[in-house]
Amino acid sequence: MKVVLVAGARPNFMKIAPIYREAVKHEDITCKLVHTGQHYDYEMSQTFFDDLDIPAPHYFLNVGSGSHAVQTAGVMTGFEAVCEKEKPDCVIVVGDVNSTLACAIVAKKLLISLAHVEAGLRSFDPAMPEEINRVVTDSISDFFFVTEKSAVENLMREGKPENRVHFVGHVMIDNLLHQLGRVENGYTPPPALRALKMKLGRYIFLTLHRPSNVDRRENLAEIVEALNRISKEYPIAFPVHPRTGKMLASHGIVLSPDIYPLPPLSFKESLYLWKDAVLVMTDSGGLQEETTALGVPCITLRQNTERPVTLLAGTNILGGTETQSILKAYRQGLGAVGKAHQVPPLWDGRASERIWDILRRSFPGGNAS
């Protein structure tokens, strides 16, 4: 069977990496990687792919940034040419970025089977572009690969065929556990990063990038006010997303000297820092899940989350985006440090195996046992 596996942004590669690594174990699978080039860092070096133990993508669409419509249209045009050349049996899309939606539409228009990894997640916030991408992609998918039970319930309410919905666990956790083994066995961090970790001692790890949080001065100022206060108790290591750095400068918002700005980090570099943090503060969906898997307390700087299992497991707390709500959640998070935590069902590092087992049994000539 021939499969095209799509990634549109840096976080997507964390999800497709374990899927690809599992694919190459099987002689009956031909798997081609497509990078749409959706985000600012689309010209990734080979070092980035080596870090994830995958080759450079077979196709690079070089779409770049733009409005949602411009970006989606560019991905659709480029991806259509890939599909017409490769004629895959199945297209696999992951997550909820514009590339996910664009490639899903192209696949279905060309009558190619479509599999959505991370299907069924819902924030129920139509103002989030990602929510639109999730809902529309799920409306046309053939295979729904689900990370948590709430997503199964969402898909059932939406009338999806039960035999097409597969609770397989989470490929992000596959990648996390794979990389954790490497970080804890022989990984040599950059000297500056190692020195910073030793200097900070007990610290908080922060990521912040969502447009709704950083684009408007009022929103960003509320968040930074809370962070500046918190940094007086624990220093904060902060890899700064280019968009966030631009907006901090544009809005004239100053970080406390106890917040340590860092350049964007590789997956291993980031993991090296956050796995030992007192707690993590983030507006990233993936980091909510990864901290849950390792039992690191997490404050999510959002009003909602499409990943409710992270709240139920007791490691993630919604902090909102206002100064006082963030400070309140921070106190709650400190109270969770060192407490027992649950790991959600099937977050065991084998989701990719389950995905391929299902796909190989679903196509002619499949050899899955």
Secondary structure, DSSP 8 states (H G I E B T S, - for coil): -EEEEEE-SHHHHHHHHHHHHHHTT-TT-EEEEEE---STT-S--HHHHHHTT----SEE-------HHHHHHHHHHHHHHHHHHH--SEEEEESSSHHHHHHHHHHHHTT-EEEEETTT-----TTSHHHHHHHHHHHH-SEEEESSHHHHHHHHHTT--GGGEEE---HHHHHHHHHHHHHTTT----HHHHHHHHHHSS-EEE----HHHHSSHHHHHHHHHHHHHHTTTS-EEEE--HHHHHHHHHHT----TTEEEE----HHHHHHHHTTSSEEEE--HHHHHHHHHHT--EEE-SS--S-THHHHTTSEEE--SSHHHHHHHHHHHHHTTT------TT-SS-HHHHHHHHHHHHSTT----
